[in-house]
């Protein structure tokens, strides 16, 4: 009976997934188990809120889930199953074109109602090691926030500036770096206010084919929107 209820709820969550996607979206992955038996927990409901909209999915027979596409930003992830404590994973950071992994979740028979877990970024990125992401908090707290190019050269290994202020990635020639702001290709970072930046992602190698014939590196910038400010204050 519990399984049937979870399948029905999962269908509603899946129907509610936003149809909008962009090439700067990210995703969340994880595994869910039953604490008492250690067995994988299928059909657990996994979702986040973006404003008043639910974006959700369910775990498969191995307890695995992938939640996507998600706009870069900060989320609270809810994992629920009938008869078990709801697990709330707080302050998950989703970055452009990256997978955010969470530790294995072990759900227990309902005792506390809701179990709160605060997500911490892993020391080693299990996703793409050739891309580095910098979040809004780090950007906005930097003394170099007014100059995105200077901030990148001081924050990302292999990134520097030449005497003209152009970004150089791993010794590339000037003008060989690609720049994308909210999915749109631009010629440089000039004129982009640092205070408007939500996150930066930098490819220092292994540039995906979707960016064309760029070989040296790519800088991807997402700008701040209303829900980003709302979520940042809510999850602080």
N, C-alpha and C positions, 0 to 999 in steps of 0.2 A: 504493500500500500504506500509506503514511504517513497519507494522508487517511482511509482506512477505519479505521485504529487510533484516530485522533483522534475520528472520529464515534462509535465504540463507547464510548470513554472519556467523551465528552461526554454520551452518553445516561445513563451511570451517574451522572454528576455531576448531571444534571438531575433524575433520579429522587430523588436525595438532598436536593433543595431542601426546606427546611422548609415545612410547610403553614401554620404559625402566622404570622399577620400582625396588625398593629395600626395604628391611624391615625397613629402617630408614627414609622413606619419611614422609612428613607432608601434611597438607592441609589448605586451606583458606575457610572460610564460611562467608556469609553475606546475607542481604536482600536489595532489591532495590525498591524504591517507586517513584511515580510521585509527584513532589512537589505541584503542583496546586490542585490536587484532593485528595492526600494522599492515592491513591489506589496502590496496588502492580503492578509492571511493569514487565510483562512477556517478554521473548525473548530479554532482554538486553544482550549485549555481554560483557563477562568478561574474561580478559586474562592478562597474564604476558609474558615477554620475557626472554628467557634463551639463551644468545648469539643472534643469528639471528632467533631462533625458537620461534614460538608462542605456548603457552600452554593455552588453553581456554575452555570455556563452555558458557552456556546461563542460564538466570534465568528461573525458572518454573512459573506456573500460579500464585503462591503465592509470586513471586518476590524473591524467595530464590535461592541461588547457592552454590555449593560446587566445589572447584577447586582443583583437585588432580590427580595423585601423584606429589608432588613437592619436589625436593631435599632441604634439610635444607640450608638456606641462606637468603639473603635480596633481596626483589623484589619491583618493582613498579607495582601496580595493576591498569589496565585501565578498566573502565566501560563506554560503549558507547551505544547510541541508536539514530537512525535517527531522526533529528529535535530537539535534546536536547543537552545540554552541556555535553561534555565528562568529567567524573570525574576521576582524577588521584590520587590514594592513594599511597603516597610515603613511602619508607623505612619500608615496612612490613617485619617482621621477621618470617620466617617459621622454626620451630624446629622439631627435630626427633620425630616421632610418636605423634605429638601434632596437635591440631586444632587451627589455628590462626583466631580469630573472629574480624571482623571489625564492627564499628558502622553502624546503618542503613543509607543507602545512599538515598537521595532525589534528583532526577534529575529534572531540570527546563528546560523550553523551551529555545532554544539556544539564549544566549545573550553575553556570554563571550567566547564561544568556548571551553575552557578547565578550569575546576575548580580544583585547587590543594588542596589536603588534606594530612597532615602529620600524619601518624599513630603513636599512642602512646600505649605501652603495657597496658592492663587493670590491675587494682589493684588486682582483683580476677579472677583467671583462671577458665573459664567456662568449660574447658576440664577436663582432668584427674588431680585431686588435689594431687595424690600420686606420680606424676613425676614433677621434677623441672628442668628447662632448663637454661643454662648459655650461653650467646652469645659470639661471637668472640671478640667484643669490650671489654667486661668486663674481659675476659680471658687475652687478650694481654696487657691490661693496669695494670694487677695485678703484684705486686712485687713477687708473688709466681708462676709466669708463668712457671718457669723452673722445677717446681715439680707439675705435675697434681694432685698427691695424696694429697699433702699439701694444694694445692689450694682448692680442694673439701672439705677437712675437715674444712677449714676456711670459706667456702662460703655456705655450705648446712647444714641446721639443721638436726640433727640426724646422721651426718656423722663425724667420727673421725678416728684417726690413733692410732695403738698400738705402743709399743716400737720398733717393727721391721719395722715400716713404712707401715704395711698393713692397708687397709681401713676396717673400722668397720661401719656397718649401723645398727643403733638402737640396739646396744649391741650384734650383731651377733658374732658368733665364727669366728676366722681368717680363711680365705679361703672359706667362704660361699658366698662371693660377686661375681657376674658374670661380666665380662668385654667384651665389643664388640667394635671393632674399624672398622668403615666403613662396618658394618654388619658381620665382621668376629670375632669369639670368640677368645680371647687371655687369657693368664694365669694371667697377672697383667698389671699395667700401667708402669712398669719399661721399660726404653728405649724409651718411647714416648716423642719426643720433644714438650714442651709446645707451642713453636712458630708455630708448625704445626697444632694446634688444631683450628677448626672453631667453634665448639660448643660441649657442654656436656649436656647430659640428664641423670638424676639420678632417678631411681625408689626406693623409700624408703618404699614401701608397694604395695600390689596388683600387683605383677609381672605377666605379661601376660604369658599364657601357651606356647607361641612360644619360650620362653627362657628356656624351660625344667623344671627341678625340683628345680630351684633356688628359695629359699623362703625368703632370707634376703634382697636382693636388687640387682639392676643391674646398672652398669655405661656404658653409651653409648657415644662413641666419634666419631665425624665426623671430618675428616681432611680437610685442606684448599686445594682447587683446583684453577685453573686459573680463572674461571668465578667468584669465590668467591672474589678474589682480585680485579677483574675488577668491579664487582657490588658494592663492598664496597667503592671503590674510586668514582664511578659514582654517587652513591646515598648519598655521604657524604654531 
